[in-house]
Amino acid sequence: MVKIRLMRAGSKKRPFYRIVAADSRSPRDGKFLEILGYYDPRQKPHVLEVKTDRVQDWVDKGAQTSDRVGKLISTLN
């Protein structure tokens, strides 16, 4: 199953997240299928960039969003 979830990047104590489509069995920071955007919680206001057309394409193919990604995407609308 494909999940749309956050992948942690950045250094220690300075998190930066990529929004990726990945197999649900792969580790959090492991192999992914496509980068769909990014989220930077350290900026004020928080920076969220998402390719909504690609996310919708993955959802149409049966991918599920994680709880956090679902909440982040809902703030865009």
C-alpha positions, -999 to +999 in steps of 0.1 A: +000+000+000+012+035-008+011+061+019+016+099+016+036+108+047+063+130+061+100+122+057+123+139+082+153+158+069+174+186+083+199+184+111+196+176+148+172+199+165+163+216+132+136+194+116+125+199+080+100+175+064+094+163+029+060+151+019+065+119+000+046+090-015+062+058-001+054+022+004+040+017+038+066-010+046+096+012+040+112+031+069+103+067+076+134+082+061+140+054+036+130+047+000+102+067-015+084+069-048+079+106-053+085+139-035+052+158-033+062+189-013+078+201+019+069+214+053+092+237+074+077+240+109+106+263+121+097+293+100+072+318+113+046+314+097+052+277+089+061+271+053+040+244+034+045+237-003+025+209-018+019+197-054-018+192-049-024+178-084+002+151-078-013+143-043-047+140-058-033+117-085-018+094-059-051+094-039-070+085-070-047+055-075-055+043-039-028+060-018-037+070+018-025+101+036-011+099+071-030+118+098-006+147+099-003+151+062-041+150+059-043+179+085-016+199+067-033+196+033-067+205+047-052+238+059-045+247+023-081+247+013 
